[in-house]
Every structure is written in C-alpha cells, then in structure tokens.
Amino acid sequence: MAPTAYAAGGGDVSLVIDDKPDMLAVIEEEVIQSYPDSKIDKAHNYEKTAEFLKSRVYDLVLLDILGVHGVDLLRMALMRDFKVSM
C-alpha cells in the first residue's frame, strides 16, 4: 500500500505515540493550540503505531518508548526519514 499524505496546505502532520490516553490528549491540545492548522494522528499501542508509520507520511513523530517494541517503532520511523522526538 502506498503511503497516505494529507492534503497540501493543511499544516504539519504529526504522529503522537503514548500508552497513556490522558497524555495523548494533553499533547494534542498543546500542539493544536500552538499550531491550529496541524493534523495529529494518535496511537497508544505497537500495532496501531506500526500501521500509521507504514501507511502515512509525517512531518514529526513524538514517540514514548512503549516497552520492548519502542526501539522497533523508532527504527521504523527513522527508516522512513521521519523526524522523531522522544
């Protein structure tokens, strides 16, 4: 499957990964307040994160190392040349 890109002109697209739903909500709120045109995908587990990393294009990936799979997710993001913050 070819990676999905969001429509041009819609702001940066970020993927936020954390296993705590309340942390995902806080990060999303902060980013949207600062950058209202941004688009954010959120994932809370390895499977959903891997699906997003394989199928979409991101300007930034905010990664909370999720147990033993966190390093695998980091590798996936870096292989796609995404900017990653941990």
Buried (B, 14 or more C-beta within 10 A) or exposed (E): EEEEEBEEEEBBBBBBBBBEEEBBEEBBEEBBEEEEEBBBBBBBEBEBBBEBBEEBEBBBBBBBBBEEBBEBBBEBBEEBEBEBEE
